Amino acid sequence: MDFFVYNRQADTWDKVQFTGDKIMPRFFSGYSQADENNNVYIFGGYGNQSGNQVVGGMHFYDLYCVNLTTRTIKKCWEIKPPAEDFVAANNLIISSDKKYFYAICYAHDKPKTSLRLCRFSIKDGAYEAVSGSIPAKGEKIETDINLFYNHQQETFYCAIQEFTSPDYSTVRVYSLASPPVTEKDYLASQQENALVGGFSFRLVTSWWTIILLIGVVIGIIFYFKQRKKAKSICS
């Protein structure tokens, strides 16, 4: 993979040499904004060693840290390919504690695909989905998917531009409150709510049963008192 820097004065793109680990040519990669140390993370993608994409390629599941100041590249990790291949949308969002990055992941080679927000560990690459699925069309290579994060509103935004022809496209925007949760945690919270609701309902039912029994007892006592009083009057 080659890096270029834009020369404003000459209006040209100049090639820049980097040292360290090599990144195999690819596209469909996700990348982060430069942080306070001028580090940029590049994740995954699809490509091959030659860089000629017409001959086919393979999916990559690796993470690189590129320092724009020292112009060095460091490979952080490479994880085992999943059962179903996926790529990342253009943007990666780094968590505030610098332990994770978030990426919109999807199968780019399927005409009808689905997007999911995933959280990856920067340390070892362990990942999990932290959102529901968003339907999308991946049949056109021009289709553009981006992930953004609003720090003030603590909200993720996913912008999807789907092309049905070179001259026509539709744009959809989705939002997700932060911090996102895994499907497992979400289902567990729903079960807890159901248990709490069930307990409350049973508790209310028990109180109504007690009140009804007290009313029956009072009614029986009142009945026998009235009966005893009537007998005393008659005798």
Secondary structure, 3 states (H helix, E strand, C coil): CCEEEEECCCCEEEEECCEECCCCCEECCEECCCCCCCEEEEEEEEECCCCCHHHCCEEEEEEEEEECCCCEEEEEEECCCCCCCCEECCECEECCCCCEEEEEEECCCCCEEEEEEEEEECCCCCEEECCCCEEEECCCCCCEEEEEEECCCCEEEEEEEEEEECCEEEEEEEEEECCCCCHHHHHHHHHHHHHHHHHHHHHHHHHHHHHHHHHHHHHHHHHHHHHHHHHHHHC
